[in-house]
């Protein structure tokens, strides 16, 4: 169905489990309104408003932004925020900003 479309496995850009656990337990994480999907580091309201977002599939792959709404509902997890440092690991073809 998605022949020729390049998906990026989240495992290629996601922080390792130890880092994610440390960030989840961080006292700074409690002050954030949202967390980075890749590293679990908390984001302030302002950071969240300016955050990049990734479109995830059910098999934990990043869908290209150019797909728009063509991802089948059964394959779609939706958009997730990514912090500025983690966004640097993701090609522009696979990340998008909303609102800002």
C-alpha positions in Angstrom: 0.0 0.0 0.0 2.8 2.4 0.8 5.2 1.3 -1.9 8.1 3.7 -2.5 7.5 5.7 0.7 10.4 5.8 3.2 9.5 5.3 6.8 12.1 5.8 9.5 12.1 3.3 12.4 11.7 5.2 15.7 14.4 3.1 17.2 16.9 4.9 14.9 16.2 8.3 16.4 14.8 7.5 19.9 16.9 7.9 23.0 17.9 4.7 24.7 15.7 3.3 27.5 18.1 4.4 30.3 18.0 8.1 29.1 14.2 7.9 28.7 13.8 6.6 32.3 16.1 9.2 33.7 14.2 12.0 31.9 10.8 10.6 33.0 12.0 10.6 36.7 13.6 14.1 36.5 12.0 16.7 38.8 12.1 19.1 35.9 9.8 16.9 33.9 6.9 17.6 36.3 6.9 21.2 35.3 6.5 20.6 31.6 3.1 20.5 29.8 4.3 17.8 27.5 7.2 15.5 26.9 9.4 14.8 23.9 8.3 11.5 22.4 11.8 10.5 21.6 13.6 11.2 24.9 10.8 11.8 27.5 12.3 15.1 28.5 9.7 17.6 29.7 8.8 20.7 27.6 7.7 24.0 28.8 4.5 25.5 27.4 6.6 27.8 25.2 8.8 24.9 24.0 5.7 22.8 23.2 4.2 25.7 21.2 7.3 25.8 19.0 8.0 22.1 19.0 8.5 19.9 16.0 6.1 17.0 15.6 6.5 13.5 14.1 3.7 11.4 12.5 3.9 7.9 14.0 2.6 4.7 12.6 1.4 1.8 14.7 4.7 -0.1 14.0 6.6 2.8 15.6 7.9 4.3 12.4 8.0 8.0 11.4 5.9 8.7 8.4 7.0 11.4 5.9 5.2 14.7 6.3 4.4 14.6 2.5 2.0 11.7 3.2 -0.3 14.2 4.8 -3.6 12.5 5.6 -3.0 9.5 3.3 -1.9 7.2 6.1 -4.6 4.7 6.7 -6.4 5.1 10.0 -5.5 1.6 11.0 -1.8 2.4 10.6 -1.9 5.9 12.2 -1.0 6.8 15.8 -1.1 10.5 15.1 1.4 13.4 15.7 3.7 13.6 18.7 5.9 16.4 19.9 9.7 16.3 19.7 12.1 18.5 21.6 14.5 20.7 19.7 17.6 18.5 20.4 15.9 15.3 19.3 14.4 17.0 16.2 18.0 17.5 14.9 18.2 13.7 14.4 15.2 13.7 12.1 15.3 14.8 8.5 13.0 17.7 7.6 11.0 15.3 5.4 9.8 13.6 8.6 9.1 16.4 11.0 6.7 19.3 11.0 5.8 22.4 13.1 2.3 23.3 13.9 1.1 26.8 14.7 4.3 28.6 15.3 
